[in-house]
Amino acid sequence: MDIAPLLELNDGRQMPLLGFGTYSIKDPQIFVEAIDTGYRLLDTATRYENESEVGRGIADSPVSRDELFVTTKLPGHAHGSQGPRIELTASLEHLGLDHVDLYLIHWPLPRIDTYVETWQAMIELREEGLTRSIGVSNFLPEHLSRLVAETGVAPAVNQVELHPYFPQAEQRAADEGYRIVTQSWSPIGRGSDLLDNPVLSEIGAKHGKSVAQVVLRWHTQIGAAPIPKSATPERFRSNLAIFDFELDHDDLEQIAGLETGQRIGGDPRTHEEF
């Protein structure tokens, strides 16, 4: 069984290097199978409307809760000093858990400009043990610098859109400056033609791996932690089987040449979800 190695977070806790994205999946059995396959990190969110199903999958799995790393995310409507406590309490009830391992602010919502106040509330939730670690999602360098300057606490994780077409070198450098782990959502470029890219196909043939496996290995080698999503057992098994080969310098140079600078998802400067 393949199990992802662990990363050290800046708060002293550990997180699997590769996780299972749950966006749009509502079948609890898929989560049971993912855990059985070797996934130990499950990533959900209030906005995904599947926390209850994820919780049932966790409850039905023979793997103990202590071996799992569960992430969920705060929706935009709950920003502020009180919303995080209300929302995390509801998330824990849906998940059937007494704590999550990582709680993220889903989007910064800079127009609303309450993410610092929200972050202070997240710090309190961590201190009370309702979440073991806290982090953010889709935060830009300027958002991170404000959090640290005004609260003295850096997020443990920043989950951002990241794939070979949009490698986010500047963002990754900013995260690294605060010892924040950059976690990749849409790591294989959901909705793009990335999986059909001839350069990646050639690299995959060279290593006897699929394009998806090449891309996920690229994430881990540039220091990012991918959370691919798949509802197909064969696919999510292969997504985890990426630690038995290594991309060489030439491979990495070719992949670097694929950058387009184009996002698939929303721009954190303007995107809003409530």
QUIRAFEN-V505657 format. One record per pair of residues at least 12 apart in sequence whose ideal C-beta (glycine too) atoms are under 10 Angstrom apart, sorted by the first residue. I is the first residue (numbers start at 1). J is the second residue. If there is no record, write none. Layout:
i=I j=J
i=I j=J
//
This chain:
i=1 j=36
i=1 j=37
i=1 j=38
i=1 j=237
i=1 j=240
i=1 j=241
i=2 j=18
i=2 j=37
i=2 j=38
i=2 j=39
i=2 j=237
i=2 j=238
i=2 j=239
i=2 j=240
i=2 j=241
i=2 j=242
i=2 j=243
i=2 j=244
i=3 j=16
i=3 j=17
i=3 j=18
i=3 j=37
i=3 j=38
i=3 j=39
i=3 j=40
i=3 j=67
i=3 j=240
i=3 j=243
i=4 j=16
i=4 j=17
i=4 j=18
i=4 j=19
i=4 j=20
i=4 j=38
i=4 j=39
i=4 j=40
i=4 j=41
i=4 j=69
i=4 j=220
i=4 j=225
i=4 j=226
i=4 j=240
i=4 j=242
i=4 j=243
i=5 j=17
i=5 j=18
i=5 j=220
i=5 j=243
i=6 j=40
i=6 j=41
i=6 j=69
i=7 j=156
i=7 j=157
i=7 j=181
i=7 j=183
i=7 j=220
i=7 j=223
i=7 j=225
i=8 j=156
i=8 j=179
i=8 j=181
i=9 j=101
i=9 j=102
i=9 j=132
i=9 j=133
i=9 j=135
i=9 j=155
i=9 j=156
i=9 j=157
i=9 j=179
i=9 j=180
i=9 j=181
i=10 j=133
i=10 j=135
i=10 j=153
i=10 j=154
i=10 j=155
i=10 j=156
i=10 j=157
i=10 j=178
i=10 j=179
i=10 j=180
i=10 j=181
i=11 j=126
i=11 j=132
i=11 j=133
i=11 j=134
i=11 j=135
i=11 j=153
i=11 j=154
i=11 j=155
i=11 j=156
i=11 j=157
i=11 j=179
i=12 j=133
i=12 j=156
i=13 j=69
i=13 j=101
i=13 j=102
i=13 j=132
i=13 j=133
i=13 j=156
i=14 j=69
i=14 j=101
i=14 j=133
i=15 j=40
i=15 j=41
i=15 j=69
i=15 j=71
i=15 j=101
i=15 j=102
i=15 j=132
i=15 j=133
i=15 j=135
i=15 j=156
i=15 j=157
i=15 j=181
i=15 j=183
i=15 j=225
i=16 j=38
i=16 j=39
i=16 j=40
i=16 j=41
i=16 j=42
i=16 j=68
i=16 j=69
i=16 j=101
i=16 j=225
i=16 j=227
i=17 j=41
i=17 j=181
i=17 j=183
i=17 j=219
i=17 j=220
i=17 j=223
i=17 j=224
i=17 j=225
i=17 j=226
i=17 j=242
i=17 j=243
i=18 j=38
i=18 j=39
i=18 j=40
i=18 j=41
i=18 j=183
i=18 j=184
i=18 j=187
i=18 j=216
i=18 j=217
i=18 j=219
i=18 j=220
i=18 j=225
i=18 j=226
i=18 j=227
i=18 j=228
i=18 j=239
i=18 j=240
i=18 j=242
i=18 j=243
i=19 j=34
i=19 j=39
i=19 j=40
i=19 j=41
i=19 j=42
i=19 j=43
i=19 j=69
i=19 j=70
i=19 j=71
i=19 j=102
i=19 j=159
i=19 j=183
i=19 j=184
i=19 j=225
i=19 j=226
i=19 j=227
i=19 j=228
i=19 j=229
i=19 j=240
i=20 j=33
i=20 j=34
i=20 j=35
i=20 j=37
i=20 j=38
i=20 j=39
i=20 j=40
i=20 j=41
i=20 j=42
i=20 j=43
i=20 j=44
i=20 j=54
i=20 j=57
i=20 j=227
i=20 j=228
i=20 j=229
i=20 j=230
i=20 j=236
i=20 j=239
i=20 j=240
i=21 j=34
i=21 j=39
i=21 j=41
i=21 j=42
i=21 j=43
i=21 j=44
i=21 j=48
i=21 j=71
i=21 j=184
i=21 j=185
i=21 j=186
i=21 j=187
i=21 j=190
i=21 j=226
i=21 j=227
i=21 j=228
i=21 j=229
i=21 j=230
i=21 j=236
i=21 j=239
i=22 j=34
i=22 j=42
i=22 j=43
i=22 j=44
i=22 j=45
i=22 j=48
i=22 j=50
i=22 j=51
i=22 j=53
i=22 j=54
i=22 j=57
i=22 j=71
i=22 j=72
i=22 j=227
i=22 j=229
i=22 j=231
i=23 j=43
i=23 j=44
i=23 j=45
i=23 j=47
i=23 j=48
i=23 j=50
i=23 j=185
i=23 j=186
i=23 j=190
i=23 j=227
i=23 j=229
i=24 j=48
i=24 j=49
i=24 j=50
i=24 j=229
i=24 j=231
i=25 j=44
i=25 j=48
i=25 j=50
i=25 j=53
i=25 j=54
i=25 j=57
i=25 j=229
i=25 j=230
i=25 j=231
i=26 j=48
i=26 j=49
i=26 j=50
i=26 j=52
i=26 j=53
i=26 j=54
i=26 j=231
i=27 j=50
i=27 j=53
i=27 j=56
i=27 j=57
i=27 j=231
i=28 j=50
i=28 j=52
i=28 j=53
i=28 j=54
i=28 j=55
i=28 j=56
i=28 j=57
i=28 j=58
i=28 j=59
i=28 j=60
i=28 j=61
i=29 j=53
i=29 j=56
i=29 j=57
i=29 j=60
i=29 j=233
i=30 j=50
i=30 j=53
i=30 j=54
i=30 j=57
i=30 j=230
i=30 j=231
i=30 j=232
i=30 j=233
i=30 j=236
i=31 j=44
i=31 j=50
i=31 j=53
i=31 j=54
i=31 j=55
i=31 j=56
i=31 j=57
i=31 j=58
i=31 j=59
i=31 j=60
i=31 j=61
i=32 j=56
i=32 j=57
i=32 j=58
i=32 j=59
i=32 j=60
i=32 j=61
i=32 j=62
i=32 j=63
i=33 j=57
i=33 j=61
i=33 j=231
i=33 j=233
i=33 j=236
i=33 j=237
i=34 j=57
i=34 j=61
i=34 j=230
i=34 j=231
i=34 j=233
i=34 j=236
i=34 j=237
i=34 j=239
i=34 j=240
i=35 j=57
i=35 j=58
i=35 j=60
i=35 j=61
i=35 j=62
i=35 j=63
i=35 j=67
i=35 j=68
i=36 j=61
i=36 j=62
i=36 j=63
i=36 j=233
i=36 j=237
i=37 j=233
i=37 j=236
i=37 j=237
i=37 j=238
i=37 j=239
i=37 j=240
i=37 j=241
i=38 j=63
i=38 j=236
i=38 j=237
i=38 j=240
i=38 j=241
i=39 j=63
i=39 j=68
i=39 j=69
i=39 j=227
i=39 j=228
i=39 j=236
i=39 j=237
i=39 j=239
i=39 j=240
i=40 j=63
i=40 j=67
i=40 j=68
i=40 j=69
i=40 j=70
i=40 j=101
i=41 j=68
i=41 j=69
i=41 j=70
i=41 j=71
i=41 j=101
i=41 j=102
i=41 j=183
i=41 j=225
i=41 j=227
i=42 j=54
i=42 j=55
i=42 j=57
i=42 j=58
i=42 j=61
i=42 j=68
i=42 j=69
i=42 j=70
i=42 j=71
i=42 j=72
i=42 j=95
i=42 j=100
i=42 j=101
i=42 j=227
i=43 j=69
i=43 j=70
i=43 j=71
i=43 j=72
i=43 j=73
i=43 j=102
i=43 j=104
i=43 j=137
i=43 j=159
i=43 j=183
i=43 j=185
i=43 j=227
i=43 j=228
i=43 j=229
i=44 j=70
i=44 j=71
i=44 j=72
i=44 j=73
i=44 j=91
i=44 j=94
i=44 j=95
i=44 j=100
i=45 j=71
i=45 j=72
i=45 j=73
i=45 j=74
i=45 j=75
i=45 j=91
i=45 j=104
i=45 j=106
i=45 j=137
i=45 j=159
i=45 j=273
i=46 j=72
i=46 j=73
i=46 j=74
i=46 j=75
i=46 j=76
i=46 j=77
i=46 j=78
i=46 j=87
i=46 j=88
i=46 j=90
i=46 j=91
i=46 j=94
i=46 j=106
i=47 j=72
i=47 j=73
i=47 j=74
i=47 j=75
i=47 j=76
i=47 j=77
i=47 j=106
i=47 j=107
i=47 j=273
i=47 j=274
i=48 j=72
i=48 j=73
i=48 j=75
i=48 j=106
i=49 j=94
i=50 j=94
i=51 j=70
i=51 j=72
i=51 j=90
i=51 j=91
i=51 j=92
i=51 j=93
i=51 j=94
i=51 j=95
i=51 j=96
i=51 j=97
i=51 j=100
i=52 j=91
i=52 j=93
i=52 j=94
i=52 j=95
i=52 j=96
i=53 j=94
i=53 j=95
i=54 j=70
i=54 j=71
i=54 j=72
i=54 j=91
i=54 j=94
i=54 j=95
i=54 j=96
i=54 j=97
i=55 j=70
i=55 j=91
i=55 j=92
i=55 j=93
i=55 j=94
i=55 j=95
i=55 j=96
i=55 j=97
i=56 j=94
i=56 j=95
i=56 j=96
i=58 j=70
i=58 j=95
i=58 j=96
i=58 j=97
i=59 j=95
i=59 j=96
i=59 j=97
i=65 j=96
i=65 j=97
i=65 j=98
i=65 j=99
i=65 j=101
i=68 j=97
i=68 j=101
i=69 j=100
i=69 j=101
i=69 j=102
i=69 j=132
i=69 j=133
i=70 j=91
i=70 j=92
i=70 j=95
i=70 j=97
i=70 j=99
i=70 j=100
i=70 j=101
i=70 j=102
i=70 j=103
i=70 j=131
i=70 j=132
i=71 j=100
i=71 j=101
i=71 j=102
i=71 j=103
i=71 j=104
i=71 j=131
i=71 j=133
i=71 j=135
i=71 j=137
i=71 j=157
i=71 j=159
i=71 j=183
i=71 j=227
i=72 j=87
i=72 j=88
i=72 j=91
i=72 j=92
i=72 j=94
i=72 j=95
i=72 j=97
i=72 j=100
i=72 j=101
i=72 j=102
i=72 j=103
i=72 j=104
i=72 j=106
i=72 j=131
i=73 j=87
i=73 j=91
i=73 j=100
i=73 j=102
i=73 j=103
i=73 j=104
i=73 j=105
i=73 j=106
i=73 j=107
i=73 j=135
i=73 j=136
i=73 j=137
i=73 j=138
i=73 j=159
i=73 j=273
i=74 j=86
i=74 j=87
i=74 j=88
i=74 j=91
i=74 j=103
i=74 j=104
i=74 j=105
i=74 j=106
i=74 j=107
i=74 j=118
i=74 j=121
i=74 j=122
i=74 j=125
i=74 j=134
i=74 j=136
i=74 j=137
i=75 j=87
i=75 j=91
i=75 j=105
i=75 j=106
i=75 j=107
i=75 j=273
i=75 j=274
i=76 j=105
i=76 j=106
i=76 j=107
i=76 j=108
i=76 j=109
i=76 j=112
i=76 j=114
i=76 j=115
i=76 j=118
i=76 j=271
i=76 j=272
i=76 j=273
i=76 j=274
i=77 j=109
i=77 j=273
i=77 j=274
i=78 j=90
i=78 j=105
i=78 j=106
i=78 j=118
i=78 j=121
i=78 j=274
i=79 j=105
i=79 j=106
i=79 j=107
i=79 j=108
i=79 j=109
i=79 j=112
i=79 j=113
i=79 j=114
i=79 j=115
i=79 j=117
i=79 j=118
i=79 j=119
i=79 j=121
i=79 j=274
i=80 j=112
i=80 j=114
i=80 j=115
i=80 j=117
i=80 j=118
i=80 j=121
i=81 j=114
i=81 j=117
i=81 j=118
i=81 j=120
i=81 j=121
i=81 j=124
i=82 j=117
i=82 j=121
i=83 j=114
i=83 j=117
i=83 j=118
i=83 j=121
i=84 j=103
i=84 j=105
i=84 j=117
i=84 j=118
i=84 j=119
i=84 j=120
i=84 j=121
i=84 j=122
i=84 j=123
i=84 j=124
i=84 j=125
i=84 j=130
i=84 j=131
i=84 j=134
i=85 j=121
i=85 j=122
i=85 j=124
i=85 j=125
i=85 j=128
i=85 j=130
i=86 j=121
i=87 j=103
i=87 j=125
i=88 j=100
i=88 j=103
i=88 j=121
i=88 j=122
i=88 j=125
i=88 j=128
i=88 j=130
i=88 j=131
i=89 j=125
i=89 j=130
i=91 j=103
i=91 j=130
i=91 j=131
i=92 j=130
i=92 j=131
i=97 j=130
i=98 j=129
i=98 j=130
i=99 j=125
i=99 j=126
i=99 j=128
i=99 j=129
i=99 j=130
i=99 j=131
i=99 j=132
i=100 j=125
i=100 j=130
i=100 j=131
i=100 j=132
i=100 j=133
i=100 j=134
i=101 j=131
i=101 j=132
i=101 j=133
i=102 j=126
i=102 j=131
i=102 j=132
i=102 j=133
i=102 j=134
i=102 j=135
i=102 j=155
i=102 j=156
i=102 j=157
i=102 j=159
i=102 j=181
i=102 j=183
i=103 j=122
i=103 j=125
i=103 j=126
i=103 j=130
i=103 j=131
i=103 j=132
i=103 j=133
i=103 j=134
i=103 j=135
i=103 j=136
i=103 j=156
i=103 j=157
i=104 j=122
i=104 j=131
i=104 j=133
i=104 j=134
i=104 j=135
i=104 j=136
i=104 j=137
i=104 j=138
i=104 j=139
i=104 j=155
i=104 j=156
i=104 j=157
i=104 j=158
i=104 j=159
i=104 j=183
i=105 j=118
i=105 j=119
i=105 j=121
i=105 j=122
i=105 j=134
i=105 j=135
i=105 j=136
i=105 j=137
i=105 j=138
i=105 j=139
i=105 j=143
i=105 j=147
i=105 j=155
i=105 j=158
i=105 j=159
i=106 j=136
i=106 j=137
i=106 j=138
i=106 j=159
i=106 j=273
i=107 j=136
i=107 j=137
i=107 j=138
i=107 j=139
i=107 j=266
i=107 j=268
i=107 j=271
i=107 j=272
i=107 j=273
i=107 j=274
i=108 j=136
i=108 j=137
i=108 j=138
i=108 j=139
i=108 j=140
i=108 j=142
i=108 j=143
i=108 j=144
i=108 j=146
i=108 j=147
i=108 j=268
i=108 j=269
i=108 j=271
i=108 j=272
i=109 j=138
i=109 j=143
i=109 j=268
i=109 j=270
i=109 j=271
i=109 j=272
i=109 j=273
i=109 j=274
i=110 j=139
i=110 j=140
i=110 j=142
i=110 j=143
i=110 j=146
i=110 j=268
i=110 j=269
i=110 j=270
i=110 j=271
i=110 j=272
i=111 j=269
i=111 j=270
i=111 j=272
i=112 j=272
i=112 j=274
i=113 j=146
i=115 j=136
i=115 j=139
i=115 j=143
i=115 j=146
i=115 j=147
i=116 j=143
i=116 j=146
i=116 j=147
i=116 j=149
i=116 j=150
i=116 j=151
i=117 j=150
i=117 j=151
i=118 j=136
i=118 j=147
i=119 j=134
i=119 j=135
i=119 j=136
i=119 j=139
i=119 j=143
i=119 j=146
i=119 j=147
i=119 j=148
i=119 j=150
i=119 j=151
i=119 j=153
i=119 j=155
i=120 j=147
i=120 j=150
i=120 j=151
i=120 j=153
i=121 j=134
i=122 j=134
i=122 j=135
i=122 j=136
i=122 j=147
i=122 j=151
i=122 j=153
i=122 j=155
i=123 j=147
i=123 j=151
i=123 j=152
i=123 j=153
i=126 j=153
i=126 j=156
i=132 j=156
i=133 j=155
i=133 j=156
i=133 j=157
i=133 j=181
i=134 j=153
i=134 j=154
i=134 j=155
i=134 j=156
i=134 j=157
i=135 j=154
i=135 j=155
i=135 j=156
i=135 j=157
i=135 j=158
i=135 j=159
i=135 j=180
i=135 j=181
i=135 j=183
i=136 j=154
i=136 j=155
i=136 j=156
i=136 j=157
i=136 j=158
i=136 j=159
i=136 j=160
i=136 j=175
i=136 j=180
i=136 j=268
i=137 j=155
i=137 j=157
i=137 j=158
i=137 j=159
i=137 j=160
i=137 j=161
i=137 j=183
i=137 j=185
i=137 j=268
i=138 j=158
i=138 j=159
i=138 j=160
i=138 j=161
i=138 j=171
i=138 j=185
i=138 j=265
i=138 j=266
i=138 j=267
i=138 j=268
i=138 j=269
i=138 j=271
i=138 j=273
i=139 j=155
i=139 j=158
i=139 j=159
i=139 j=160
i=139 j=171
i=139 j=174
i=139 j=175
i=139 j=180
i=139 j=268
i=140 j=158
i=140 j=160
i=140 j=170
i=140 j=171
i=140 j=174
i=140 j=267
i=140 j=268
i=140 j=269
i=141 j=158
i=141 j=170
i=141 j=171
i=141 j=173
i=141 j=174
i=141 j=175
i=141 j=177
i=141 j=178
i=142 j=174
i=142 j=268
i=142 j=269
i=143 j=155
i=143 j=158
i=143 j=174
i=143 j=268
i=143 j=269
i=144 j=158
i=144 j=171
i=144 j=174
i=144 j=175
i=144 j=177
i=144 j=178
i=144 j=180
i=145 j=174
i=145 j=177
i=145 j=178
i=147 j=178
i=148 j=177
i=148 j=178
i=148 j=180
i=153 j=178
i=154 j=175
i=154 j=177
i=154 j=178
i=154 j=179
i=154 j=180
i=155 j=175
i=155 j=178
i=155 j=179
i=155 j=180
i=155 j=181
i=156 j=178
i=156 j=179
i=156 j=180
i=156 j=181
i=156 j=183
i=157 j=175
i=157 j=180
i=157 j=181
i=157 j=182
i=157 j=183
i=157 j=225
i=158 j=171
i=158 j=172
i=158 j=174
i=158 j=175
i=158 j=178
i=158 j=180
i=158 j=181
i=158 j=182
i=158 j=183
i=159 j=181
i=159 j=182
i=159 j=183
i=159 j=184
i=159 j=185
i=159 j=225
i=159 j=227
i=160 j=172
i=160 j=175
i=160 j=182
i=160 j=183
i=160 j=184
i=160 j=185
i=160 j=186
i=160 j=224
i=160 j=263
i=160 j=265
i=160 j=268
i=161 j=184
i=161 j=185
i=161 j=186
i=161 j=187
i=161 j=189
i=161 j=190
i=161 j=263
i=161 j=264
i=161 j=265
i=161 j=266
i=161 j=267
i=161 j=268
i=162 j=182
i=162 j=183
i=162 j=184
i=162 j=185
i=162 j=186
i=162 j=187
i=162 j=189
i=162 j=219
i=162 j=222
i=162 j=224
i=162 j=225
i=162 j=226
i=163 j=184
i=163 j=185
i=163 j=186
i=163 j=187
i=163 j=188
i=163 j=189
i=163 j=190
i=163 j=192
i=163 j=194
i=163 j=215
i=163 j=218
i=163 j=219
i=163 j=224
i=163 j=226
i=163 j=258
i=163 j=259
i=163 j=263
i=163 j=264
i=164 j=187
i=164 j=188
i=164 j=189
i=164 j=192
i=164 j=194
i=164 j=197
i=164 j=199
i=164 j=200
i=164 j=214
i=164 j=215
i=164 j=218
i=164 j=219
i=164 j=222
i=164 j=254
i=164 j=255
i=164 j=256
i=164 j=257
i=164 j=258
i=164 j=259
i=164 j=260
i=165 j=189
i=165 j=192
i=165 j=193
i=165 j=194
i=165 j=197
i=165 j=258
i=165 j=259
i=165 j=260
i=165 j=261
i=165 j=262
i=165 j=263
i=165 j=264
i=166 j=184
i=166 j=186
i=166 j=189
i=166 j=192
i=166 j=258
i=166 j=259
i=166 j=260
i=166 j=261
i=166 j=262
i=166 j=263
i=166 j=264
i=166 j=265
i=167 j=184
i=167 j=218
i=167 j=219
i=167 j=222
i=167 j=224
i=167 j=255
i=167 j=256
i=167 j=258
i=167 j=259
i=167 j=260
i=167 j=261
i=168 j=182
i=168 j=184
i=168 j=222
i=168 j=224
i=168 j=259
i=168 j=261
i=168 j=263
i=169 j=222
i=169 j=256
i=169 j=259
i=171 j=268
i=172 j=184
i=172 j=222
i=172 j=223
i=172 j=224
i=175 j=223
i=175 j=224
i=176 j=223
i=181 j=223
i=181 j=224
i=181 j=225
i=182 j=219
i=182 j=222
i=182 j=223
i=182 j=224
i=182 j=225
i=182 j=226
i=183 j=219
i=183 j=224
i=183 j=225
i=183 j=226
i=183 j=227
i=184 j=215
i=184 j=216
i=184 j=218
i=184 j=219
i=184 j=220
i=184 j=222
i=184 j=224
i=184 j=225
i=184 j=226
i=184 j=227
i=184 j=228
i=185 j=226
i=185 j=227
i=185 j=228
i=185 j=229
i=185 j=264
i=185 j=265
i=186 j=226
i=186 j=227
i=186 j=228
i=186 j=229
i=186 j=263
i=186 j=264
i=186 j=265
i=187 j=212
i=187 j=215
i=187 j=216
i=187 j=218
i=187 j=219
i=187 j=220
i=187 j=224
i=187 j=225
i=187 j=226
i=187 j=227
i=187 j=228
i=187 j=229
i=187 j=239
i=188 j=200
i=188 j=211
i=188 j=212
i=188 j=213
i=188 j=214
i=188 j=215
i=188 j=216
i=188 j=219
i=188 j=226
i=188 j=228
i=188 j=229
i=188 j=230
i=188 j=239
i=189 j=212
i=189 j=215
i=189 j=258
i=189 j=264
i=190 j=228
i=190 j=229
i=190 j=264
i=190 j=265
i=191 j=264
i=191 j=265
i=192 j=260
i=192 j=262
i=192 j=264
i=194 j=211
i=194 j=212
i=194 j=215
i=194 j=258
i=194 j=264
i=195 j=210
i=195 j=211
i=195 j=212
i=195 j=214
i=195 j=215
i=196 j=211
i=197 j=211
i=197 j=214
i=197 j=215
i=197 j=255
i=197 j=258
i=198 j=211
i=199 j=211
i=199 j=214
i=199 j=251
i=199 j=254
i=199 j=255
i=199 j=257
i=199 j=258
i=200 j=212
i=200 j=213
i=200 j=214
i=200 j=215
i=200 j=218
i=200 j=251
i=200 j=254
i=200 j=255
i=200 j=258
i=201 j=214
i=202 j=214
i=202 j=251
i=202 j=254
i=203 j=215
i=203 j=217
i=203 j=218
i=203 j=247
i=203 j=248
i=203 j=250
i=203 j=251
i=203 j=252
i=203 j=254
i=203 j=255
i=204 j=217
i=204 j=251
i=206 j=245
i=206 j=247
i=206 j=248
i=206 j=250
i=206 j=251
i=207 j=244
i=207 j=245
i=207 j=246
i=207 j=247
i=207 j=248
i=207 j=251
i=208 j=244
i=208 j=245
i=209 j=238
i=209 j=241
i=209 j=242
i=209 j=244
i=209 j=245
i=209 j=247
i=210 j=235
i=210 j=238
i=210 j=239
i=210 j=241
i=210 j=242
i=212 j=228
i=212 j=230
i=212 j=235
i=212 j=238
i=212 j=239
i=212 j=242
i=213 j=238
i=213 j=239
i=213 j=240
i=213 j=241
i=213 j=242
i=213 j=244
i=213 j=245
i=214 j=242
i=214 j=245
i=214 j=247
i=214 j=251
i=214 j=255
i=215 j=228
i=215 j=239
i=215 j=242
i=215 j=255
i=215 j=258
i=216 j=228
i=216 j=238
i=216 j=239
i=216 j=240
i=216 j=241
i=216 j=242
i=216 j=243
i=217 j=242
i=217 j=243
i=217 j=244
i=217 j=245
i=217 j=246
i=217 j=247
i=217 j=251
i=218 j=242
i=218 j=247
i=218 j=251
i=218 j=252
i=218 j=255
i=218 j=256
i=218 j=258
i=219 j=242
i=220 j=242
i=220 j=243
i=220 j=246
i=220 j=247
i=221 j=242
i=221 j=246
i=221 j=247
i=221 j=248
i=221 j=251
i=221 j=252
i=221 j=255
i=222 j=247
i=222 j=252
i=222 j=255
i=222 j=256
i=226 j=239
i=226 j=242
i=227 j=239
i=228 j=240
i=228 j=242
//
